[in-house]
Amino acid sequence: MNLDHIIRLANEAGLWLDSEGNIAGGQLDSAPRFAALVAAAEREACAKVVERDTALMRQALAALQGYASSIQLRKNQIKGKKAILALYKRLETRHDRSDSN
């Protein structure tokens, strides 16, 4: 929150601030309203940060899930190649046995 925003909130609450943020006039009983406006503005700013970061985390999670799927696919491909090689070796061994008989 910048000084201009704080000044606008103070004015909305019934306080007048100078260009440096010092109270220049208004009703002192406006201070609780001003504090409430500032707190609400801060909550809103925090909520926006959380929403932005949540979106970024969702994108990161989707990327990680894609990487995990790729790794799993590669693992399955390697298992498949190993199974094919093992089958080929068994067939080759059987073929060699039948040739020797």
C-alpha positions as CSV (number, residue, x, y, z in Angstrom):
1,M,0.0,0.0,0.0
2,N,1.5,3.3,-1.0
3,L,1.1,6.8,0.6
4,D,-1.5,7.9,-1.9
5,H,-3.7,4.9,-1.0
6,I,-3.3,5.6,2.7
7,I,-4.3,9.2,2.2
8,R,-7.4,8.2,0.3
9,L,-8.4,5.8,3.1
10,A,-7.8,8.5,5.7
11,N,-10.0,10.9,3.7
12,E,-12.7,8.3,3.4
13,A,-12.6,7.8,7.2
14,G,-12.8,11.6,7.8
15,L,-9.1,12.3,8.4
16,W,-6.9,14.7,6.4
17,L,-3.3,13.8,5.9
18,D,-0.6,16.0,4.5
19,S,1.7,14.8,1.6
20,E,4.0,13.1,4.1
21,G,1.2,11.1,5.8
22,N,0.9,13.2,8.9
23,I,-2.6,13.9,10.3
24,A,-3.5,17.5,9.3
25,G,-7.1,17.6,10.4
26,G,-10.4,15.8,10.8
27,Q,-12.0,14.1,13.7
28,L,-9.9,12.0,16.0
29,D,-12.8,9.7,16.5
30,S,-12.3,8.8,12.8
31,A,-9.2,6.9,13.7
32,P,-10.9,3.5,14.4
33,R,-12.7,3.7,11.0
34,F,-9.4,4.6,9.3
35,A,-7.7,1.6,11.1
36,A,-10.5,-0.7,9.9
37,L,-10.2,0.6,6.3
38,V,-6.4,0.0,6.3
39,A,-6.9,-3.5,7.8
40,A,-9.5,-4.3,5.1
41,A,-7.2,-3.0,2.3
42,E,-4.3,-5.1,3.7
43,R,-6.5,-8.2,3.9
44,E,-7.5,-7.7,0.3
45,A,-3.9,-7.3,-0.8
46,C,-2.9,-10.4,1.1
47,A,-5.8,-12.4,-0.5
48,K,-4.6,-11.3,-4.0
49,V,-1.1,-12.5,-3.3
50,V,-2.5,-15.8,-2.1
51,E,-4.7,-16.2,-5.2
52,R,-1.7,-15.3,-7.4
53,D,0.6,-17.7,-5.6
54,T,-2.1,-20.5,-5.6
55,A,-2.4,-20.2,-9.4
56,L,1.4,-20.4,-9.8
57,M,1.5,-23.4,-7.5
58,R,-1.2,-25.1,-9.5
59,Q,0.8,-24.6,-12.7
60,A,3.9,-26.0,-11.0
61,L,2.0,-29.0,-9.7
62,A,0.6,-29.7,-13.2
63,A,4.1,-29.6,-14.6
64,L,5.4,-31.9,-11.9
65,Q,2.6,-34.3,-12.5
66,G,3.5,-34.3,-16.2
67,Y,7.1,-35.0,-15.3
68,A,6.0,-37.9,-13.1
69,S,3.9,-39.3,-15.8
70,S,6.8,-39.1,-18.3
71,I,9.1,-40.9,-15.8
72,Q,6.5,-43.6,-15.2
73,L,6.0,-44.1,-18.9
74,R,9.7,-44.4,-19.4
75,K,9.9,-46.9,-16.6
76,N,7.2,-48.9,-18.2
77,Q,8.9,-48.7,-21.6
78,I,12.2,-50.0,-20.0
79,K,10.3,-52.9,-18.3
80,G,8.6,-53.7,-21.6
81,K,12.0,-53.8,-23.4
82,K,13.5,-56.0,-20.7
83,A,10.5,-58.4,-20.9
84,I,10.9,-58.6,-24.7
85,L,14.6,-59.3,-24.3
86,A,14.0,-62.0,-21.7
87,L,11.4,-63.6,-24.0
88,Y,13.7,-63.4,-26.9
89,K,16.5,-65.1,-24.9
90,R,14.1,-67.9,-23.8
91,L,13.0,-68.4,-27.4
92,E,16.6,-68.3,-28.5
93,T,17.6,-70.9,-25.9
94,R,14.7,-73.2,-26.9
95,H,15.7,-72.8,-30.5
96,D,19.3,-73.7,-29.7
97,R,18.1,-76.8,-27.7
98,S,15.9,-78.0,-30.6
99,D,18.8,-77.5,-33.1
100,S,21.1,-79.6,-30.9
101,N,18.7,-82.5,-30.6
